[in-house]
């Protein structure tokens, strides 16, 4: 049943920089998040809504702070489509609403591409997701980098990265202008224009902004406008450099704090020693063929580093082993936020993470969301 709560009646998700770790899920919007037929064969039907609702409830049960729903419009290869990689893939806008309705405290961050949606559309979607969630919604700001995807929208070639971030600056000014002006906006930019008054509702406070910037220009944009950086370094040893870059840009922009960093990392937990590590090695070894090569090439473009391997940090083992791995990464590299990607995804897989969080809480690295007001 639709929850018709008003902003005044709902309890908003507060901001809280308490130093404890934050955890999220990179939502499985396709049958497999990685180009592997072996993974796809073990995952549920991505078009079964009940599977998604159960996973959302499991995320809230174990204590995740948020989920980030990525999005894309065109598959990278016919081979990948044959086993469910990227195609079919659920639209972030459509999937956000039922996930919000299935939960009470989980943050839901929706990807909306700046080249494919006018800022007025993003402002309107964001207003309603904020209302529907009672202040638990966030925007993942994506400019796009795949020309074959942009061509669906009549864009033959996307602009260079710097120009796209200039356009994103225009978009943010219009969106925040709509929200802050209670619908009234009067803006002429180099990339977007908006004049008039939009219908409400409007967020009582600005929703959370997230960006996955890898370039220096992108980091400057993120440090100026965003609450989180969604990072995908090939190694956790890259994390101190990313943090230093954000701190420099945040100081230059006059911001009190740089964005928090959420590192994408693969996760697999099993109770028996050795099982998860062997499974992870086998699953990652199944990424091959044309789909695997194209995916690795895309990751290199996304990371702005053509020498980087197409892999992500990973945690695998028993709950105690995974907790120790996370604590070591926190101590050695300053890891303070993770956006988990599940090679095998389901509510049952997410519930396996609960004991990991309990151990992190005992170690003082994590505070359960309910003990800190379910804050971002």
Protein Blocks (a to p, Z undefined) as FASTA:
>chain_A
ZZfbdfklpccdddddehpacddddddfbfbfbdcfklmmmpccfklmklmmmmmmmmmm
nopabdcddddfbdfbfklmmnopoiacddfklmmmmmmmmpmklccdddddfklpcfkl
mmmmmmmmmmmnnopaccdddebjafklmmmnopabacdfklmmmmmmmmmmmmmmmmmn
nopacdddfkbccedjddddddfbdcddddfdfbfklmmmmmmmmmbdcdddfbfklmmm
mmmmmmmmmmmnopabdcdddddddddddfbghklmmmmmmmmmmggcjklmmmmmmmmm
mnopakbccbdcddeddfklmmmmmmmmmmmnopabdcdddfbgcfklmmmmmmmmmmmm
mnopaccfklnoopZZ
